[in-house]
Every structure is written in structure tokens, then in C-alpha cells.
Amino acid sequence: MNSGFTHITVLLEEAVEALAVRADGCYLDGTFGRGGHSRLILQNLGPDGRLLGFDKDPQAIATGQALAAEDGRFVIVQRSFAELGSEALERGIAGKVSGILLDLGVSSPQLDDPERGFSFMNDGPLDMRMDPTRGISAAEFVNSAPAEEIARVFKEYGEERFARRMAGAVVARRETQPFERTADLAEVLKVANPAWEKGKNPATRAFQGLRIHVNNELGDLEAGLEAALEALEIGGRLAVISFHSLEDRIVKLFMRKLVKGEADNMPRNLPIRHQAFEPRIKLIGKAQFASDEETRANPRSRSAVMRVAEKLR
Ligand SMILES: C[S@@+](CC[C@H](N)C(=O)[O-])C[C@H]1O[C@@H](n2cnc3c(N)ncnc32)[C@H](O)[C@@H]1O
């Protein structure tokens, strides 16, 4: 399936370098997308190396299947990376994975294709699901959820200051006509938003909130990070690329907790095994950003931040 929409891979060389790919290693790409990172990982693998790709999106899966047909070292599954622990167990690679990459969020084809319903710029059906066969669409959510829940999603996941007011407008409008299209919702949000930020569509934050909610993006990230830690072998690498502060905060706190050792967060009077004081990971370098050259060529890379860790135990 080739939709004609393309995705420019962000931090391509940097992410694959961060994984320190071993020719005979076993790697997981939790967010295959259009396979930019996966292809470069495969180039660094020898004949005994293996790569397992995950994606929720049917078009990403179709691209992955075409790649798997050409390259016997690669397999793709339509599954959330939140479930990579079960997948690793089923394949007998739990605790044996040499490197895991998560390049979070949506791909450009998902945003650019109006039919996927992510865009307030191009009108389309109000869907926003990465996997349109699972869960509820954005339209179902805004047409049925209580106003407080919609406001929470706009505020917590979209960091929208006028969340309550905008959620109120959505609920008032759906009484007479339920939402079906992205442009219709964007228009209602625009009118309800009293403070337009310069250079930003007034529906941007609310749309981001809806997308994160509909795809359970933050819940999947938390589960995926825990699962990744268990799936890695000692010395295995985890590289995570985030695109907004909510994601990056989760990644940063997760890594910080493991660098300190679990005991750091426990009450002082509890008896604690010696091992609990030892770090489970070490950080590899500092947070990494796209170069000026990359941000000029691909504006989407401007918000990218990559954090890398190595499993110690
Ligand atoms: C930024 S793109 C990845 C692009 C890819 N690295 C490339 O170079 O082509 C993110 C991809 O991850 C997928 N995705 C997001 N969250 C996911 C999850 N929890 N599980 C599996 N796939 C996910 C999206 O469907 C999308 O295709």
C-alpha cells in the first residue's frame, strides 16, 4: 500500500549510532513508520542479525511487510510497543534484545493524509486512530464524553489554557449536530478559543490532546519503557525520540529513576536489599537534538529530543 505521502526520518544516523548495532544482534524498532531507522539498522546487521518491527498503523504495516518479503532478517507485527514484552516472550527473545528504538508520535503520512482525520488544516473524517480498527475515534469521543473529560484531555494532553471553555463549546454544539469532520471541530474550537497564539492554529493544542488520548500515547509510552527494560540484554541500548514535553518528561523521569536505583524512592525505614541501591541503567550522553542542518531541511525535527540508556542489570 503506497499512499503517496512520505515520512522524513528524524535523527536517523544519530539514533542508529546510539544503538551501537552489533552485526549479530537482535533489535526492536517499536515505531516502524516508513522504516527509515529500520533500513539503516538492517544495513548495519550481518546475516545472523535480526530486527523486529512494531507499528499500530495499517499503512506502516504494509510497508513493513514489503520490506520483510525482501529481507529475511526482518519481521513486522501490528501491535503496540506497549506489548513488546509479550511479543519478546512469544519469540523467545525476552532479556536477549540488543537494542530498542522508540521514535514516538505520529508519522508525516498520518498527519498529511486528510482521510486519517488527524489534521485541522485539511478536512477529513474525525478519526485520529493510528490503528483505525481498534478503540474509539476522536468523533466518538467528542460526541459522547462528559464535558469535564473532554476538558481534561485538552488541558492535560494538549496543555490548552482554555480547555473548559473549549470543551463547553464542543458539548453545546454536539447537542444539535454531532461532529464528523476535522474542519468542523477545528472551527468550533477556534471560535471558543479567546487567545490565539502567534503562528499557531487555535485548535492545535486541543487536537494534540485528542490525538494523545485516542491513541493512549502516554500510557503506551510508560508501559513500553518498562517492557523495553525487561526485554533488553545486559549491555543492551534503549533510544527514545520524543516530540513534545509530555513525552520527554516521562522518558526523563523513567531514566532518572533507574540511574539512581529503585531504593532511592523507598521509605527510609524499610529493609532494602543491597542490589536495590545499584543503578539499572547508565545514560549514554546527554539529551540530543537535531542539527541546524536537519531542522532546516525538516521542520518537524525541531521539537525532537533523543535520550539513550544502556542496561546494567
Ligand atoms: C515518528 S513515526 C516513526 C517513523 C520511523 N522511525 C521512520 O523512520 O519511518 C511513529 C510511528 O510509530 C507508530 N506508533 C506510535 N505509537 C505506537 C505504539 N504505541 N505502538 C506501535 N506503533 C506506534 C505510528 O503509527 C507511526 O507510524
The ligand as an ORCA input file, in Angstrom:
! r2SCAN-3c Opt
* xyz 0 1
  C       7.503      9.123     14.075
  S       6.843      7.732     13.279
  C       8.220      6.643     13.109
  C       8.988      6.851     11.867
  C      10.075      5.840     11.606
  N      11.105      5.875     12.618
  C      10.673      6.039     10.233
  O      11.852      6.381     10.152
  O       9.975      5.847      9.243
  C       5.941      6.950     14.534
  C       5.267      5.659     14.118
  O       5.013      4.932     15.302
  C       3.730      4.399     15.278
  N       3.318      4.303     16.682
  C       3.075      5.296     17.554
  N       2.783      4.807     18.753
  C       2.874      3.463     18.650
  C       2.712      2.396     19.578
  N       2.363      2.613     20.852
  N       2.915      1.143     19.142
  C       3.267      0.895     17.845
  N       3.417      1.865     16.924
  C       3.230      3.141     17.335
  C       2.904      5.336     14.444
  O       1.823      4.643     13.849
  C       3.935      5.801     13.410
  O       3.898      5.007     12.277
*
